[in-house]
Amino acid sequence: MQRIGIDAGGSLIKLAYVEQSQLHVKTYPYQDKNSFVNWLHMLAPDTHVYGTGGRWEELSKILQQPTVTTAEFPSIVRGTDYLLSKETNVPEEYILVNIGTGTSIFHVNNGEFERVLGSGVGGGTWLGIGSLLAGCGKTFRELVELSASGNHYHVDLLVKDIYGEQHAPLTQELTAANFGKIQFLNESSQADQLRALTQLIGEVIISLAATVMNSKDVRKVVFIGSTIQGNKPLRDVLSIFREMLAYEPIFLDKGAYAGAIGAMVE
């Protein structure tokens, strides 16, 4: 093992390394950083560690290995290209949507990139509001599982709810107002509310991505980030508009680790 990549984000430490030609990844909650540091020292006490992310500088001060800092955005794009080359293929041009604590949207063209848009709506929103809706004791995974069993139609006001049998100028199943069924909110379940929250977050992100798609005339959209890792309800929302907006969604198996991988392969 010659080098290790780390992405220290707002809530998670993500690690990547290659051993015997096999890519390995691992995640630690940032609050358990001391356990992570001890584990890493046992794993590879002399290996150079290449790091990025908002909390990398803080984390690097307590690591015992030699460290190198890499720029965050280039690391994310470089790691995404690496994963695309391993999992599918690398498009010449694509839109990259990184859904972490917040969301960043990039235009990538032949290795060059531009961060075009960003939003505070992302994984932090999901955990924060999700905890308010379902109770602060639940983990991210428990919230996702609860969301998967819900129905956002019980919470969101749809176009068909407004127009009824009349001809509507928009597709009947589109959301007219997120959390808009005010009179029924008290009757909705936590699962329904979490599914509606997932719908809201996904719709905001895909709307922003569509703005970039249209401005750059690019239809391939790569989604990465910890928030979509194992989060089928959110992936479904990010995919359901593909016919209406004419885009191709691409999800990478290890997309949550793009930053760590990009730091590693610099």
FIBAMAR-521531 format. One record per atom (N, C-alpha, C): x negated, y, z. Coordinates in nm, 3 decimals, m for minus. Layout:
BEGIN
REC        x        y        z
REC        X        Y        Z
...
//
This chain:
BEGIN
REC        x        y        z
REC   m0.085   m0.119    0.000
REC    0.000    0.000    0.000
REC   m0.088    0.124    0.000
REC   m0.089    0.198   m0.114
REC   m0.181    0.311   m0.126
REC   m0.120    0.442   m0.078
REC    0.012    0.454   m0.091
REC    0.075    0.579   m0.049
REC    0.221    0.555   m0.016
REC    0.273    0.644    0.068
REC    0.412    0.636    0.114
REC    0.476    0.772    0.087
REC    0.600    0.770    0.041
REC    0.675    0.893    0.020
REC    0.783    0.909    0.125
REC    0.800    1.032    0.174
REC    0.902    1.061    0.274
REC    0.980    1.185    0.233
REC    1.112    1.176    0.248
REC    1.201    1.291    0.231
REC    1.269    1.314    0.365
REC    1.228    1.419    0.435
REC    1.285    1.451    0.566
REC    1.392    1.557    0.547
REC    1.518    1.515    0.544
REC    1.628    1.607    0.518
REC    1.694    1.657    0.644
REC    1.814    1.713    0.627
REC    1.883    1.773    0.740
REC    1.921    1.674    0.848
REC    1.953    1.551    0.809
REC    1.998    1.453    0.909
REC    1.928    1.318    0.898
REC    1.859    1.292    0.786
REC    1.799    1.161    0.764
REC    1.654    1.172    0.722
REC    1.575    1.072    0.760
REC    1.439    1.053    0.709
REC    1.444    0.936    0.612
REC    1.409    0.961    0.487
REC    1.410    0.854    0.386
REC    1.268    0.825    0.342
REC    1.236    0.698    0.335
REC    1.099    0.655    0.309
REC    1.098    0.562    0.188
REC    0.991    0.571    0.108
REC    0.973    0.482   m0.007
REC    0.826    0.442   m0.017
REC    0.803    0.315   m0.052
REC    0.667    0.270   m0.079
REC    0.674    0.148   m0.171
REC    0.563    0.123   m0.239
REC    0.553    0.008   m0.329
REC    0.452   m0.089   m0.270
REC    0.494   m0.214   m0.260
REC    0.405   m0.319   m0.209
REC    0.421   m0.442   m0.299
REC    0.309   m0.489   m0.352
REC    0.310   m0.602   m0.445
REC    0.408   m0.580   m0.559
REC    0.402   m0.458   m0.616
REC    0.483   m0.417   m0.731
REC    0.632   m0.409   m0.702
REC    0.669   m0.412   m0.574
REC    0.809   m0.406   m0.537
REC    0.837   m0.276   m0.461
REC    0.940   m0.201   m0.508
REC    0.978   m0.078   m0.441
REC    1.059   m0.109   m0.315
REC    1.017   m0.052   m0.203
REC    1.089   m0.066   m0.077
REC    1.137    0.071   m0.030
REC    1.256    0.076    0.028
REC    1.310    0.201    0.083
REC    1.367    0.175    0.221
REC    1.373    0.282    0.302
REC    1.422    0.268    0.439
REC    1.472    0.404    0.485
REC    1.570    0.403    0.575
REC    1.628    0.526    0.628
REC    1.627    0.524    0.780
REC    1.593    0.639    0.838
REC    1.603    0.658    0.983
REC    1.683    0.786    1.008
REC    1.769    0.791    1.111
REC    1.828    0.919    1.152
REC    1.717    1.011    1.201
REC    1.725    1.139    1.167
REC    1.618    1.230    1.209
REC    1.606    1.236    1.360
REC    1.715    1.216    1.430
REC    1.711    1.221    1.577
REC    1.626    1.108    1.635
REC    1.601    1.004    1.553
REC    1.515    0.893    1.597
REC    1.374    0.904    1.538
REC    1.330    1.026    1.516
REC    1.201    1.046    1.447
REC    1.084    0.985    1.522
REC    1.090    0.983    1.655
REC    0.978    0.924    1.730
REC    0.969    0.774    1.706
REC    1.083    0.708    1.700
REC    1.083    0.564    1.667
REC    1.030    0.541    1.527
REC    1.069    0.631    1.437
REC    1.021    0.620    1.299
REC    0.869    0.636    1.293
REC    0.816    0.734    1.364
REC    0.672    0.760    1.364
REC    0.597    0.637    1.416
REC    0.648    0.577    1.523
REC    0.583    0.458    1.580
REC    0.589    0.341    1.482
REC    0.705    0.322    1.418
REC    0.719    0.213    1.321
REC    0.624    0.233    1.203
REC    0.613    0.358    1.155
REC    0.528    0.386    1.041
REC    0.381    0.364    1.075
REC    0.342    0.398    1.197
REC    0.204    0.378    1.238
REC    0.170    0.229    1.244
REC    0.265    0.147    1.286
REC    0.243    0.002    1.289
REC    0.236   m0.054    1.148
REC    0.320    0.001    1.059
REC    0.326   m0.050    0.922
REC    0.202   m0.016    0.843
REC    0.161    0.110    0.849
REC    0.052    0.157    0.762
REC   m0.025    0.268    0.832
REC   m0.112    0.233    0.926
REC   m0.179    0.337    1.007
REC   m0.274    0.425    0.928
REC   m0.327    0.377    0.815
REC   m0.428    0.455    0.742
REC   m0.380    0.503    0.604
REC   m0.256    0.476    0.570
REC   m0.205    0.511    0.438
REC   m0.170    0.659    0.429
REC   m0.203    0.723    0.316
REC   m0.166    0.862    0.295
REC   m0.013    0.873    0.281
REC    0.044    0.973    0.346
REC    0.189    0.994    0.342
REC    0.216    1.125    0.268
REC    0.297    1.115    0.163
REC    0.335    1.231    0.082
REC    0.479    1.267    0.116
REC    0.501    1.390    0.159
REC    0.632    1.425    0.211
REC    0.693    1.549    0.151
REC    0.826    1.556    0.162
REC    0.902    1.670    0.114
REC    1.028    1.683    0.197
REC    1.108    1.784    0.172
REC    1.234    1.804    0.243
REC    1.227    1.913    0.347
REC    1.344    1.958    0.391
REC    1.353    2.072    0.481
REC    1.288    2.052    0.616
REC    1.279    1.927    0.664
REC    1.221    1.902    0.796
REC    1.086    1.831    0.787
REC    1.031    1.825    0.664
REC    0.904    1.755    0.648
REC    0.792    1.821    0.727
REC    0.784    1.952    0.723
REC    0.674    2.021    0.792
REC    0.676    1.989    0.941
REC    0.794    1.990    0.999
REC    0.807    1.956    1.141
REC    0.767    1.811    1.166
REC    0.813    1.721    1.079
REC    0.782    1.579    1.096
REC    0.634    1.551    1.077
REC    0.573    1.617    0.981
REC    0.433    1.590    0.949
REC    0.340    1.617    1.067
REC    0.381    1.706    1.156
REC    0.297    1.743    1.270
REC    0.282    1.631    1.372
REC    0.376    1.534    1.370
REC    0.366    1.427    1.469
REC    0.326    1.293    1.405
REC    0.304    1.292    1.275
REC    0.255    1.170    1.211
REC    0.106    1.153    1.238
REC    0.062    1.030    1.246
REC   m0.079    1.003    1.274
REC   m0.160    0.979    1.145
REC   m0.091    0.957    1.034
REC   m0.159    0.934    0.906
REC   m0.194    1.067    0.840
REC   m0.287    1.065    0.744
REC   m0.314    1.184    0.664
REC   m0.190    1.217    0.579
REC   m0.154    1.345    0.571
REC   m0.031    1.385    0.502
REC   m0.059    1.484    0.389
REC    0.029    1.480    0.288
REC    0.025    1.574    0.176
REC    0.167    1.623    0.153
REC    0.184    1.754    0.138
REC    0.317    1.811    0.115
REC    0.343    1.827   m0.034
REC    0.463    1.785   m0.079
REC    0.503    1.802   m0.219
REC    0.629    1.889   m0.225
REC    0.643    1.966   m0.332
REC    0.758    2.055   m0.347
REC    0.886    1.972   m0.361
REC    0.994    2.019   m0.298
REC    1.115    1.939   m0.288
REC    1.185    1.916   m0.422
REC    1.215    2.023   m0.495
REC    1.292    2.006   m0.619
REC    1.218    1.923   m0.724
REC    1.088    1.949   m0.749
REC    1.016    1.862   m0.843
REC    1.015    1.716   m0.798
REC    1.007    1.693   m0.667
REC    1.007    1.556   m0.616
REC    1.140    1.487   m0.646
REC    1.251    1.559   m0.628
REC    1.383    1.502   m0.654
REC    1.396    1.463   m0.802
REC    1.356    1.552   m0.891
REC    1.368    1.525   m1.035
REC    1.274    1.411   m1.076
REC    1.151    1.415   m1.026
REC    1.053    1.311   m1.058
REC    1.101    1.174   m1.009
REC    1.156    1.169   m0.889
REC    1.208    1.044   m0.836
REC    1.328    0.994   m0.914
REC    1.413    1.085   m0.958
REC    1.528    1.046   m1.039
REC    1.483    0.987   m1.172
REC    1.387    1.050   m1.237
REC    1.333    0.996   m1.363
REC    1.274    0.857   m1.341
REC    1.204    0.840   m1.230
REC    1.144    0.709   m1.198
REC    1.254    0.603   m1.185
REC    1.361    0.635   m1.112
REC    1.469    0.539   m1.092
REC    1.543    0.512   m1.222
REC    1.564    0.615   m1.301
REC    1.629    0.594   m1.431
REC    1.549    0.498   m1.517
REC    1.418    0.513   m1.514
REC    1.332    0.426   m1.596
REC    1.337    0.281   m1.548
REC    1.363    0.261   m1.418
REC    1.368    0.126   m1.362
REC    1.508    0.064   m1.372
REC    1.612    0.146   m1.355
REC    1.748    0.094   m1.345
REC    1.825    0.098   m1.477
REC    1.794    0.194   m1.564
REC    1.866    0.204   m1.690
REC    1.772    0.258   m1.796
REC    1.780    0.386   m1.827
REC    1.683    0.452   m1.914
REC    1.685    0.600   m1.881
REC    1.585    0.671   m1.926
REC    1.575    0.813   m1.895
REC    1.632    0.894   m2.011
REC    1.748    0.958   m1.992
REC    1.800    1.043   m2.099
REC    1.705    1.161   m2.125
REC    1.703    1.204   m2.248
REC    1.619    1.319   m2.280
REC    1.664    1.443   m2.205
REC    1.796    1.454   m2.184
REC    1.852    1.571   m2.118
REC    1.972    1.525   m2.035
REC    1.982    1.576   m1.913
REC    2.095    1.539   m1.829
REC    2.117    1.643   m1.719
REC    2.235    1.637   m1.659
REC    2.267    1.717   m1.542
REC    2.246    1.629   m1.419
REC    2.174    1.679   m1.322
REC    2.145    1.605   m1.200
REC    2.220    1.669   m1.083
REC    2.304    1.588   m1.016
REC    2.382    1.636   m0.902
REC    2.332    1.564   m0.777
REC    2.268    1.638   m0.689
REC    2.211    1.581   m0.567
REC    2.302    1.618   m0.449
REC    2.373    1.516   m0.396
REC    2.468    1.540   m0.287
REC    2.406    1.492   m0.158
REC    2.343    1.584   m0.088
REC    2.285    1.556    0.042
REC    2.369    1.622    0.149
REC    2.305    1.693    0.242
REC    2.380    1.769    0.341
REC    2.465    1.874    0.271
REC    2.406    1.941    0.173
REC    2.477    2.026    0.079
REC    2.459    1.967   m0.060
REC    2.488    2.045   m0.163
REC    2.480    1.993   m0.300
REC    2.397    2.088   m0.387
REC    2.305    2.030   m0.466
REC    2.228    2.106   m0.564
REC    2.252    2.043   m0.702
REC    2.262    2.130   m0.803
REC    2.287    2.084   m0.940
REC    2.178    2.137   m1.031
REC    2.112    2.044   m1.102
REC    1.999    2.077   m1.187
REC    2.030    2.045   m1.333
REC    1.967    2.120   m1.420
REC    1.963    2.085   m1.562
REC    1.822    2.032   m1.589
REC    1.813    1.907   m1.635
REC    1.684    1.843   m1.661
REC    1.672    1.819   m1.811
REC    1.559    1.859   m1.868
REC    1.538    1.845   m2.012
REC    1.392    1.810   m2.037
REC    1.368    1.684   m2.077
REC    1.233    1.638   m2.108
REC    1.134    1.665   m1.994
REC    1.177    1.635   m1.873
REC    1.088    1.652   m1.758
REC    1.088    1.791   m1.698
REC    1.131    1.892   m1.774
REC    1.144    2.027   m1.721
REC    1.281    2.040   m1.655
REC    1.292    2.125   m1.553
REC    1.421    2.135   m1.486
REC    1.446    2.277   m1.437
REC    1.575    2.303   m1.412
REC    1.619    2.430   m1.355
REC    1.731    2.399   m1.256
REC    1.720    2.451   m1.135
REC    1.832    2.440   m1.041
REC    1.931    2.548   m1.078
REC    2.049    2.506   m1.123
REC    2.145    2.601   m1.179
REC    2.246    2.648   m1.075
REC    2.297    2.553   m0.995
REC    2.400    2.587   m0.897
REC    2.378    2.507   m0.769
REC    2.437    2.555   m0.663
REC    2.435    2.482   m0.537
REC    2.559    2.515   m0.456
REC    2.587    2.434   m0.357
REC    2.704    2.456   m0.272
REC    2.677    2.401   m0.133
REC    2.739    2.464   m0.033
REC    2.734    2.412    0.102
REC    2.829    2.296    0.124
REC    2.908    2.263    0.021
REC    2.999    2.149    0.028
REC    2.923    2.023   m0.008
REC    2.914    1.930    0.085
REC    2.839    1.806    0.060
REC    2.856    1.710    0.176
REC    2.750    1.636    0.205
REC    2.756    1.536    0.311
REC    2.778    1.596    0.449
REC    2.721    1.713    0.473
REC    2.743    1.779    0.601
REC    2.890    1.815    0.620
REC    2.955    1.857    0.511
REC    3.098    1.888    0.515
REC    3.178    1.762    0.546
REC    3.141    1.653    0.479
REC    3.210    1.526    0.499
REC    3.201    1.480    0.645
REC    3.081    1.485    0.701
REC    3.063    1.441    0.840
REC    3.128    1.537    0.939
REC    3.114    1.666    0.912
REC    3.167    1.765    1.006
REC    3.318    1.764    1.014
REC    3.383    1.783    0.900
REC    3.530    1.784    0.899
REC    3.584    1.644    0.927
REC    3.514    1.541    0.875
REC    3.557    1.404    0.901
REC    3.559    1.373    1.049
REC    3.460    1.423    1.121
REC    3.454    1.401    1.266
REC    3.567    1.475    1.337
REC    3.602    1.594    1.288
REC    3.714    1.668    1.346
REC    3.845    1.594    1.324
REC    3.859    1.531    1.207
REC    3.983    1.462    1.174
REC    3.997    1.328    1.245
REC    3.886    1.254    1.254
REC    3.893    1.116    1.301
REC    3.826    1.091    1.435
REC    3.763    1.191    1.491
REC    3.696    1.172    1.619
REC    3.545    1.168    1.605
REC    3.477    1.236    1.693
REC    3.332    1.254    1.680
REC    3.252    1.127    1.707
REC    3.314    1.022    1.757
REC    3.240    0.902    1.789
REC    3.215    0.811    1.670
REC    3.277    0.840    1.556
REC    3.265    0.751    1.441
REC    3.140    0.779    1.360
REC    3.080    0.673    1.307
REC    2.962    0.687    1.223
REC    3.003    0.722    1.080
REC    2.905    0.759    1.000
REC    2.930    0.786    0.858
REC    2.996    0.666    0.792
REC    2.943    0.546    0.819
REC    2.997    0.425    0.755
REC    3.140    0.400    0.798
REC    3.172    0.422    0.925
REC    3.309    0.403    0.972
REC    3.404    0.502    0.908
REC    3.358    0.624    0.888
REC    3.442    0.725    0.823
REC    3.468    0.687    0.677
REC    3.367    0.636    0.609
REC    3.384    0.593    0.470
REC    3.485    0.479    0.462
REC    3.473    0.381    0.551
REC    3.564    0.266    0.549
REC    3.708    0.311    0.578
REC    3.724    0.406    0.668
REC    3.857    0.456    0.699
REC    3.914    0.532    0.579
REC    3.831    0.611    0.515
REC    3.873    0.685    0.395
REC    3.920    0.590    0.286
REC    3.849    0.479    0.270
REC    3.882    0.384    0.164
REC    4.021    0.325    0.179
REC    4.074    0.323    0.300
REC    4.206    0.265    0.324
REC    4.318    0.370    0.316
REC    4.282    0.497    0.291
REC    4.381    0.603    0.289
REC    4.432    0.637    0.150
REC    4.533    0.723    0.145
REC    4.593    0.769    0.020
REC    4.606    0.921    0.025
REC    4.530    0.989   m0.061
REC    4.530    1.136   m0.055
REC    4.662    1.195   m0.103
REC    4.746    1.116   m0.173
REC    4.877    1.166   m0.217
REC    4.965    1.204   m0.100
REC    4.940    1.147    0.018
REC    5.020    1.179    0.135
REC    4.983    1.314    0.196
REC    4.872    1.371    0.149
REC    4.820    1.496    0.208
REC    4.809    1.607    0.104
REC    4.764    1.572   m0.016
REC    4.743    1.672   m0.121
REC    4.871    1.699   m0.198
REC    4.893    1.825   m0.232
REC    5.004    1.864   m0.318
REC    4.961    1.848   m0.463
REC    5.033    1.765   m0.539
REC    4.998    1.738   m0.678
REC    5.081    1.825   m0.772
REC    5.038    1.832   m0.896
REC    5.112    1.907   m0.997
REC    5.254    1.854   m1.008
REC    5.270    1.721   m1.004
REC    5.403    1.662   m1.019
REC    5.493    1.695   m0.900
REC    5.433    1.723   m0.783
REC    5.514    1.761   m0.667
REC    5.578    1.898   m0.686
REC    5.515    1.981   m0.766
REC    5.566    2.115   m0.792
REC    5.665    2.115   m0.907
REC    5.631    2.045   m1.016
REC    5.712    2.051   m1.138
REC    5.821    1.945   m1.143
REC    5.807    1.838   m1.065
REC    5.909    1.735   m1.069
REC    5.925    1.676   m1.208
REC    6.050    1.673   m1.256
REC    6.079    1.617   m1.387
REC    6.055    1.716   m1.500
REC    6.027    1.841   m1.465
REC    6.002    1.942   m1.568
REC    5.870    1.916   m1.639
REC    5.858    1.972   m1.759
REC    5.731    1.963   m1.830
REC    5.627    2.049   m1.758
REC    5.512    1.989   m1.729
REC    5.405    2.061   m1.659
REC    5.293    2.097   m1.757
REC    5.228    2.212   m1.737
REC    5.119    2.251   m1.826
REC    4.989    2.176   m1.799
REC    4.986    2.098   m1.691
REC    4.867    2.022   m1.653
REC    4.906    1.876   m1.629
REC    4.805    1.790   m1.625
REC    4.828    1.648   m1.595
REC    4.896    1.635   m1.459
REC    5.000    1.553   m1.455
REC    5.083    1.542   m1.335
REC    5.008    1.499   m1.210
REC    4.903    1.417   m1.227
REC    4.832    1.363   m1.111
REC    4.723    1.455   m1.058
REC    4.701    1.567   m1.121
REC    4.599    1.661   m1.074
REC    4.640    1.724   m0.941
REC    4.539    1.756   m0.861
REC    4.565    1.823   m0.733
REC    4.599    1.969   m0.757
REC    4.715    2.010   m0.708
REC    4.753    2.151   m0.715
REC    4.701    2.226   m0.594
REC    4.701    2.159   m0.477
REC    4.650    2.222   m0.354
REC    4.599    2.112   m0.260
REC    4.469    2.114   m0.234
REC    4.413    2.018   m0.137
REC    4.472    2.044    0.001
REC    4.516    1.937    0.068
REC    4.582    1.946    0.199
REC    4.706    2.035    0.192
REC    4.771    2.035    0.075
REC    4.882    2.127    0.051
REC    5.019    2.079    0.092
REC    5.035    1.953    0.131
REC    5.165    1.903    0.175
REC    5.183    1.934    0.324
REC    5.198    2.062    0.352
REC    5.198    2.111    0.489
REC    5.303    2.040    0.575
REC    5.422    2.021    0.519
REC    5.532    1.964    0.596
REC    5.511    1.818    0.631
REC    5.416    1.752    0.562
REC    5.393    1.609    0.586
REC    5.261    1.580    0.658
REC    5.182    1.682    0.689
REC    5.050    1.658    0.747
REC    5.057    1.584    0.880
REC    5.157    1.617    0.961
REC    5.168    1.552    1.092
REC    5.204    1.404    1.079
REC    5.262    1.367    0.965
REC    5.300    1.229    0.942
REC    5.189    1.148    0.876
REC    5.088    1.216    0.823
REC    4.980    1.145    0.753
REC    4.884    1.082    0.854
REC    4.819    0.975    0.810
REC    4.725    0.904    0.897
REC    4.586    0.966    0.887
REC    4.498    0.928    0.979
REC    4.359    0.972    0.970
REC    4.296    0.925    0.840
REC    4.330    0.803    0.799
REC    4.275    0.750    0.674
REC    4.319    0.835    0.555
REC    4.447    0.876    0.553
REC    4.497    0.962    0.445
REC    4.423    1.096    0.444
REC    4.402    1.152    0.562
REC    4.335    1.282    0.572
REC    4.190    1.273    0.528
REC    4.122    1.164    0.565
REC    3.983    1.146    0.522
REC    3.975    1.124    0.372
REC    4.072    1.051    0.315
REC    4.072    1.032    0.170
REC    4.096    1.166    0.100
REC    4.180    1.250    0.158
REC    4.204    1.383    0.102
REC    4.079    1.471    0.112
REC    4.006    1.456    0.223
REC    3.880    1.529    0.237
REC    3.780    1.484    0.131
REC    3.773    1.353    0.107
REC    3.686    1.301    0.002
REC    3.726    1.358   m0.134
REC    3.857    1.365   m0.158
REC    3.907    1.420   m0.284
REC    3.866    1.566   m0.300
REC    3.881    1.643   m0.193
REC    3.845    1.785   m0.197
REC    3.697    1.804   m0.228
REC    3.612    1.731   m0.156
REC    3.467    1.745   m0.177
REC    3.429    1.702   m0.318
REC    3.483    1.589   m0.364
REC    3.453    1.543   m0.499
REC    3.499    1.639   m0.606
REC    3.618    1.696   m0.588
REC    3.670    1.790   m0.687
REC    3.587    1.918   m0.693
REC    3.545    1.967   m0.578
REC    3.459    2.087   m0.577
REC    3.328    2.058   m0.650
REC    3.267    1.946   m0.620
REC    3.137    1.913   m0.681
REC    3.150    1.892   m0.831
REC    3.252    1.819   m0.875
REC    3.265    1.793   m1.019
REC    3.303    1.920   m1.093
REC    3.375    2.011   m1.029
REC    3.406    2.140   m1.092
REC    3.278    2.221   m1.115
REC    3.191    2.223   m1.015
REC    3.063    2.292   m1.030
REC    2.977    2.225   m1.136
REC    2.974    2.093   m1.134
REC    2.896    2.020   m1.234
REC    2.949    2.047   m1.375
REC    3.081    2.057   m1.389
REC    3.140    2.083   m1.520
REC    3.099    2.220   m1.573
REC    3.086    2.316   m1.483
REC    3.040    2.449   m1.523
REC    2.901    2.441   m1.584
REC    2.814    2.361   m1.522
REC    2.678    2.344   m1.573
REC    2.679    2.262   m1.702
REC    2.759    2.156   m1.706
REC    2.771    2.075   m1.828
REC    2.808    2.161   m1.948
REC    2.908    2.246   m1.928
REC    2.956    2.328   m2.038
REC    2.856    2.435   m2.078
REC    2.790    2.494   m1.979
REC    2.695    2.601   m2.011
REC    2.571    2.546   m2.082
REC    2.533    2.422   m2.052
REC    2.414    2.361   m2.113
REC    2.449    2.264   m2.227
REC    2.578    2.239   m2.246
REC    2.625    2.144   m2.348
REC    2.559    2.008   m2.331
REC    2.567    1.955   m2.210
REC    2.510    1.824   m2.176
REC    2.619    1.741   m2.112
REC    2.630    1.613   m2.149
REC    2.740    1.529   m2.103
REC    2.696    1.413   m2.014
REC    2.569    1.387   m2.001
REC    2.522    1.283   m1.909
REC    2.498    1.347   m1.772
REC    2.563    1.291   m1.669
REC    2.553    1.346   m1.534
REC    2.505    1.237   m1.439
REC    2.391    1.259   m1.376
REC    2.333    1.163   m1.282
REC    2.363    1.211   m1.140
REC    2.426    1.124   m1.060
REC    2.460    1.157   m0.922
REC    2.366    1.083   m0.827
REC    2.304    1.157   m0.736
REC    2.217    1.097   m0.636
REC    2.248    1.158   m0.500
REC    2.186    1.103   m0.396
REC    2.202    1.160   m0.262
REC    2.262    1.061   m0.164
REC    2.233    1.080   m0.038
REC    2.277    0.988    0.067
REC    2.429    0.983    0.080
REC    2.496    1.093    0.046
REC    2.641    1.101    0.067
REC    2.718    1.003   m0.020
REC    2.664    0.967   m0.136
REC    2.736    0.873   m0.223
REC    2.687    0.729   m0.208
REC    2.585    0.709   m0.123
REC    2.531    0.575   m0.102
REC    2.636    0.488   m0.033
REC    2.689    0.389   m0.103
REC    2.791    0.302   m0.046
REC    2.925    0.370   m0.023
REC    2.945    0.487   m0.083
REC    3.068    0.564   m0.063
REC    3.155    0.554   m0.189
REC    3.224    0.441   m0.204
REC    3.303    0.418   m0.324
REC    3.414    0.522   m0.343
REC    3.486    0.563   m0.236
REC    3.589    0.665   m0.257
REC    3.535    0.793   m0.322
REC    3.417    0.839   m0.280
REC    3.361    0.960   m0.339
REC    3.315    0.934   m0.482
REC    3.254    0.819   m0.507
REC    3.214    0.785   m0.643
REC    3.334    0.782   m0.737
REC    3.445    0.730   m0.687
REC    3.566    0.724   m0.769
REC    3.613    0.864   m0.808
REC    3.610    0.957   m0.713
REC    3.652    1.095   m0.744
REC    3.558    1.157   m0.847
REC    3.428    1.132   m0.832
REC    3.331    1.189   m0.923
REC    3.339    1.129   m1.063
REC    3.411    1.017   m1.076
REC    3.422    0.949   m1.205
REC    3.557    0.970   m1.274
REC    3.662    1.004   m1.200
REC    3.797    1.001   m1.258
REC    3.823    1.111   m1.360
REC    3.738    1.212   m1.362
REC    3.760    1.321   m1.457
REC    3.679    1.304   m1.586
REC    3.617    1.185   m1.603
REC    3.524    1.169   m1.716
REC    3.593    1.180   m1.851
REC    3.718    1.138   m1.862
REC    3.788    1.152   m1.990
REC    3.831    1.296   m2.013
REC    3.882    1.361   m1.911
REC    3.927    1.499   m1.923
REC    3.811    1.594   m1.954
REC    3.697    1.571   m1.890
REC    3.583    1.661   m1.906
REC    3.477    1.605   m2.001
REC    3.499    1.484   m2.050
REC    3.411    1.421   m2.149
REC    3.265    1.416   m2.103
REC    3.242    1.349   m1.989
REC    3.106    1.330   m1.940
REC    3.083    1.184   m1.906
REC    2.956    1.147   m1.896
REC    2.918    1.010   m1.860
REC    2.853    1.012   m1.722
REC    2.923    0.960   m1.619
REC    2.864    0.957   m1.484
REC    2.765    0.841   m1.470
REC    2.650    0.869   m1.410
REC    2.548    0.767   m1.387
REC    2.514    0.767   m1.238
REC    2.529    0.651   m1.175
REC    2.496    0.636   m1.033
REC    2.377    0.541   m1.020
REC    2.277    0.580   m0.945
REC    2.156    0.501   m0.928
REC    2.161    0.425   m0.795
REC    2.121    0.299   m0.799
REC    2.128    0.215   m0.679
REC    2.050    0.274   m0.562
REC    1.935    0.332   m0.591
REC    1.850    0.388   m0.486
REC    1.843    0.541   m0.498
REC    1.949    0.600   m0.550
REC    1.950    0.744   m0.572
REC    1.934    0.827   m0.446
REC    1.970    0.771   m0.331
REC    1.953    0.843   m0.206
REC    1.807    0.869   m0.175
REC    1.716    0.793   m0.238
REC    1.573    0.800   m0.206
REC    1.492    0.871   m0.315
REC    1.561    0.943   m0.403
REC    1.491    1.008   m0.515
REC    1.381    1.104   m0.466
REC    1.409    1.181   m0.362
REC    1.309    1.275   m0.311
REC    1.187    1.205   m0.256
REC    1.209    1.100   m0.178
REC    1.097    1.024   m0.121
REC    1.016    0.955   m0.231
REC    1.086    0.899   m0.330
REC    1.018    0.831   m0.440
REC    0.939    0.933   m0.523
REC    0.999    1.048   m0.548
REC    0.928    1.152   m0.624
REC    0.805    1.202   m0.553
REC    0.809    1.210   m0.420
REC    0.691    1.249   m0.343
REC    0.584    1.141   m0.355
REC    0.626    1.015   m0.351
REC    0.533    0.904   m0.358
REC    0.461    0.896   m0.491
REC    0.531    0.923   m0.601
REC    0.472    0.903   m0.735
REC    0.412    1.031   m0.793
REC    0.402    1.136   m0.713
REC    0.346    1.263   m0.765
REC    0.210    1.241   m0.829
//
